[in-house]
Amino acid sequence: MKGVGTQIILENIWKRYEDLFVLKNINIEIESGEFFVVLGPSGSGKTTLLKIIAGLEEPTRGIIMIDGKIMNKIPPQKRNLGVLFQRPALFPHLNVYENIAFGLRVRGWSENDIRKRVYEMLELVRLDPSIYSFKSPEKLSGGEQQRVALARALAPDPLAILLDEPLSHLDYHLRKQMINELKRLQKDLKKTFFYITHDQWEALVLADRIAILFRGEVQQIGSPKEIYERPKNIFVASFIGDNNIFEAQSIDGKIYIPSLDIYLNNVSNEKIKIRDKEKIYVAIRPEKIKIIECSEKKLVGKIIDISYLGSYVNIRTLVNNTEILVRTDLNTLSIGEEICLDIFDEDIATLEE
């Protein structure tokens, strides 16, 4: 992936607070012009990692490289990075124009160039300069405030933009709108975006690639499709979307799931080497499980719960006293009804523990 943004390299990054390591051996390479998302639960070290890139925290050990230069000893203001935090943090005593112009004045831009740049940035984030320039932050909606904060971060033309859960305080509809705007802006500008979130939907929609962070360690890096369809371990499989996870065993090259009493061919994850008789775990997405005619009996389940969710229905079934979640567009089923299910070899993901 090529662009006019910068490449960010994190090499063997560790961070310790007293006796607690909050980041452990982080190794990430971010391509120029990439929308890279770090996804993880609260307390996984996401914000600490962003602050280390920004220069607001120092790593205990490891190397930060931006645009081919080691940044460990470079202060934040000289890293030429834009940063957008959870709250817009606009200066309340300055209007929209002056908020965006602030960083440009610090850098010594001329007033003529500042005016051109402020108007350009407002148009970029789809705020009419003639309407918004002289508004105070308190007169703006949450979404408008975040657009102004984004315009301010972009105005000095930084090498990359770091975004720390910038949409977490917005309601669903505003968040959806801003996600579309961020995606459009990033593609238009071809800048590197480093975005952290705990929201898997945001990550899947925005990212070119995702790094899953848990307890300070990277669990997996891959495209949204790779992360969703081929999770590396139990945590990733359970954290991203809904999943059915079963204990299984390798027997003569096949995968046996005792709780369902079925055998499947292991075709899903060649990177995980499985020894014969070894205990393993497998995951099956609920939408991959098919409801079939009972004349073709494979697995017979009894429906114990149905949740209607608009475009699809979640069905909880009991098969051999084991609960399975099935996702379907069928809305004619009833609690207590028996249904027959089928699982295909290629839809099984084998997991590391």
C-alpha positions in Angstrom: 0.0 0.0 0.0 1.5 3.3 -1.1 0.6 6.8 -0.2 1.9 10.2 0.9 1.6 9.4 4.6 4.4 8.0 6.7 5.4 4.5 7.8 5.3 3.9 11.6 7.5 1.1 13.0 7.2 -0.1 16.6 10.0 -2.5 17.5 10.0 -4.5 20.7 8.0 -1.9 22.6 7.6 -2.5 26.4 6.1 -0.2 28.9 6.2 -0.7 32.7 4.5 1.2 35.5 6.2 0.2 38.7 6.0 -3.6 38.7 3.3 -3.8 36.0 4.0 -4.2 32.3 1.1 -2.6 30.4 2.8 -3.3 27.0 4.8 -6.4 26.2 7.0 -6.8 23.1 4.9 -4.8 20.7 6.0 -5.2 17.1 4.0 -3.4 14.5 4.8 -2.0 11.0 2.2 0.4 9.5 2.4 1.1 5.8 2.2 4.6 4.3 -1.3 5.7 3.7 -2.8 2.8 5.8 -5.8 3.0 8.0 -4.5 0.9 10.9 -6.7 0.1 13.9 -5.7 -1.2 17.3 -8.7 -2.9 18.8 -8.9 -4.2 22.4 -11.0 -4.1 25.6 -10.5 -1.4 28.2 -7.2 -1.7 30.0 -5.4 -3.5 27.2 -2.8 -0.8 26.7 -4.3 0.9 23.6 -4.0 4.5 24.8 -0.6 4.0 26.2 0.6 2.7 22.9 -0.8 5.8 21.1 0.9 8.1 23.7 4.2 6.4 23.1 3.9 7.1 19.3 2.9 10.7 20.0 5.8 11.2 22.4 3.5 11.8 25.4 4.9 8.6 27.1 8.3 7.0 26.9 8.6 3.3 26.4 10.5 1.3 29.0 12.4 -0.2 26.1 12.0 -0.5 22.3 12.3 1.7 19.2 9.7 4.0 17.6 10.4 4.9 14.0 8.4 7.4 12.0 9.3 8.1 8.3 12.5 6.3 8.7 13.8 8.2 11.7 14.1 7.0 15.3 11.8 9.1 17.5 12.5 7.9 21.0 14.2 11.2 22.1 12.2 13.5 19.9 9.7 15.7 21.8 6.0 15.5 20.8 5.9 18.9 19.1 8.7 17.9 16.8 7.2 14.6 15.6 4.8 16.3 13.2 1.8 14.1 14.2 -1.8 15.1 14.5 -3.6 13.8 17.6 -7.3 13.5 18.1 -8.6 12.4 21.6 -11.9 11.1 22.9 -13.1 14.6 23.6 -12.6 17.3 21.0 -10.8 19.6 23.6 -11.4 22.7 21.6 -10.4 26.0 23.2 -13.6 27.3 24.6 -12.5 31.0 24.5 -11.7 30.7 20.8 -14.1 30.5 17.8 -13.9 27.7 15.2 -11.6 29.7 13.0 -9.1 30.5 15.8 -9.1 27.0 17.0 -8.0 25.7 13.7 -5.6 28.6 13.2 -3.9 28.1 16.6 -1.4 25.5 15.6 -0.6 27.3 12.3 0.3 30.5 14.2 2.6 28.6 16.5 4.4 27.3 13.5 4.8 30.8 12.1 2.4 30.7 9.1 1.4 34.0 7.6 -2.2 35.3 8.2 -3.0 34.9 4.5 -1.9 31.3 4.4 -3.7 30.6 7.7 -7.0 32.0 6.3 -6.7 29.8 3.2 -5.8 26.7 5.2 -8.6 27.2 7.7 -11.2 27.5 5.0 -9.7 24.5 3.1 -9.9 22.4 6.3 -13.5 23.4 7.1 -14.5 22.5 3.6 -12.7 19.2 3.9 -14.7 18.2 6.9 -17.8 19.6 5.3 -18.5 22.6 7.5 -19.3 25.7 5.5 -16.6 28.4 6.4 -19.1 31.2 6.0 -21.4 29.6 8.6 -19.0 28.0 11.1 -15.8 30.1 11.2 -17.0 32.5 13.9 -19.1 30.1 15.9 -18.0 29.3 19.4 -17.4 25.6 20.3 -20.4 25.6 22.8 -22.7 26.3 19.8 -21.7 23.2 18.0 -23.1 19.7 18.2 -20.9 16.8 19.3 -20.3 15.7 15.8 -19.5 19.3 14.6 -17.0 19.7 17.5 -15.2 16.5 16.5 -15.1 17.7 12.9 -13.5 21.0 14.0 -11.0 19.0 16.1 -10.1 16.9 13.1 -9.7 19.9 10.9 -7.3 21.4 13.6 -5.3 18.2 13.7 -5.1 18.1 9.9 -4.3 21.8 9.3 -0.5 21.7 9.8 -0.3 18.8 7.3 1.1 16.2 9.8 2.9 13.0 8.7 0.2 10.9 10.3 -3.0 11.2 12.4 -3.4 9.4 15.8 -7.0 9.0 16.9 -7.8 7.9 20.5 -11.4 6.6 20.5 -12.6 9.9 18.9 -16.2 8.7 18.5 -16.8 7.0 21.8 -18.9 9.8 23.2 -21.2 10.2 20.2 -24.6 8.6 19.8 -25.0 5.8 17.3 -26.2 7.9 14.3 -23.5 10.5 14.7 -20.9 7.8 15.1 -22.0 6.1 11.9 -21.9 9.5 10.1 -18.4 10.3 11.4 -17.1 6.8 10.6 -18.1 7.4 6.9 -16.4 10.9 7.0 -13.2 9.5 8.5 -13.0 6.8 5.9 -13.6 9.3 3.1 -11.0 11.7 4.5 -8.4 9.1 5.0 -8.8 7.8 1.4 -8.8 11.3 -0.1 -5.7 12.5 1.9 -3.9 9.1 1.6 -2.4 9.8 5.1 -1.6 7.2 7.7 -4.3 6.9 10.3 -3.5 5.1 13.6 -6.9 4.6 15.3 -7.6 2.9 18.6 -11.0 1.7 19.7 -12.7 -0.9 21.9 -15.6 -1.1 19.3 -15.2 -4.1 17.0 -17.8 -2.7 14.5 -15.7 0.5 14.1 -12.6 -1.5 13.6 -14.1 -3.8 11.0 -15.6 -0.9 9.0 -12.6 1.5 9.1 -9.5 -0.6 9.0 -7.2 -1.8 6.3 -5.6 -3.9 9.0 -6.4 -4.5 12.6 -4.1 -5.3 15.6 -5.9 -7.1 18.4 -4.4 -6.0 21.8 -5.2 -7.9 25.0 -3.4 -7.5 28.4 -0.6 -5.5 26.7 0.2 -8.1 24.0 -0.7 -8.2 20.3 -2.8 -11.3 19.7 -3.2 -11.0 16.0 -2.6 -8.6 13.1 -4.6 -9.0 9.8 -7.2 -7.6 7.5 -10.8 -7.4 8.9 -11.7 -10.4 6.8 -8.7 -12.4 8.2 -9.4 -11.4 11.8 -13.1 -12.3 11.5 -12.9 -15.5 9.5 -9.5 -16.9 10.7 -9.0 -15.8 14.3 -5.7 -17.0 15.7 -6.8 -17.9 19.3 -9.7 -18.2 21.7 -9.6 -14.6 22.8 -9.7 -13.2 19.2 -12.5 -15.6 18.3 -14.6 -14.6 21.3 -13.9 -10.9 21.1 -14.7 -10.3 17.5 -18.4 -10.9 16.8 -20.4 -13.9 18.0 -18.8 -17.3 17.8 -19.4 -20.9 18.7 -16.3 -22.3 20.4 -15.9 -26.0 21.0 -13.2 -28.2 22.6 -12.1 -30.7 20.0 -9.5 -33.4 19.3 -7.4 -34.3 16.3 -7.9 -37.9 15.3 -6.3 -39.4 12.2 -6.1 -36.0 10.4 -9.7 -35.1 11.2 -11.2 -32.9 13.8 -13.6 -34.6 16.3 -16.0 -32.4 18.3 -17.1 -34.7 21.2 -19.9 -32.4 22.4 -21.6 -32.6 19.0 -20.3 -36.1 18.1 -19.1 -35.0 14.6 -16.0 -35.3 12.5 -14.7 -32.6 10.2 -11.7 -32.2 8.0 -9.1 -29.7 9.2 -8.8 -27.3 6.2 -9.0 -23.9 8.0 -5.7 -22.9 9.5 -2.5 -24.4 8.1 -0.4 -22.2 10.4 -1.5 -24.2 13.4 0.2 -27.6 13.5 -1.9 -30.2 15.2 -0.6 -33.5 16.5 -2.7 -36.6 16.5 -4.8 -37.0 19.7 -4.0 -33.4 20.7 -6.8 -31.4 22.3 -7.6 -28.2 20.3 -10.3 -25.6 20.1 -12.4 -24.7 17.0 -14.7 -21.8 16.2 -17.8 -21.7 14.0 -19.5 -18.4 13.2 -23.3 -18.6 13.7 -24.1 -17.4 10.2 -22.0 -20.2 8.8 -24.2 -22.9 10.3 -26.9 -23.9 7.9 -30.5 -25.0 8.7 -31.3 -27.9 6.4 -34.1 -30.3 5.6 -34.3 -32.9 8.3 -34.3 -35.7 5.7 -30.6 -34.9 5.4 -30.0 -35.2 9.1 -26.6 -34.0 10.4 -27.2 -32.3 13.7 -30.6 -32.1 15.4 -31.2 -29.2 17.7 -34.1 -27.9 19.8 -34.7 -24.1 19.7 -34.5 -22.6 23.2 -34.5 -18.9 22.3 -35.1 -16.6 19.3 -34.0 -13.0 19.0 -35.3 -10.9 16.1 -32.7 -8.4 15.0 -34.2 -6.8 11.9 -32.2 -8.2 8.9 -31.5 -11.5 10.7 -32.6 -13.8 13.5 -30.4 -15.2 16.3 -31.5 -18.7 17.3 -30.1 -20.5 20.3 -30.4 -24.3 20.0 -29.5 -27.3 22.1 -27.6 -30.1 20.3 -26.6 -33.0 22.6 -27.1 -30.7 25.6 -24.6 -28.3 23.9 -25.8 -24.8 23.1 -25.2 -23.5 19.5 -25.9 -20.0 18.2 -27.3 -20.0 14.7 -27.9 -16.8 12.6 -30.4 -17.0 9.8 -32.9 -14.9 7.8 -35.7 -17.4 8.5 -38.3 -15.8 10.8 -40.9 -18.6 10.8 -39.3 -20.7 13.5 -40.6 -21.2 17.0 -39.2 -21.9 20.4 -39.4 -25.6 21.2 -39.2 -26.6 17.5 -36.5 -29.1 16.3 -34.3 -28.1 13.4 -31.5 -29.8 11.6 -28.1 -28.2 11.1 -25.1 -28.6 8.9 -21.5 -27.4 9.4 -19.0 -27.3 6.5 -15.3 -28.1 6.9 -14.1 -24.8 5.4 -16.1 -22.8 7.9 -14.3 -24.2 10.9 -11.4 -22.1 12.4 -8.9 -24.0 14.5 -7.6 -21.9 17.4 -4.6 -21.6 19.6 -5.4 -21.6 23.3 
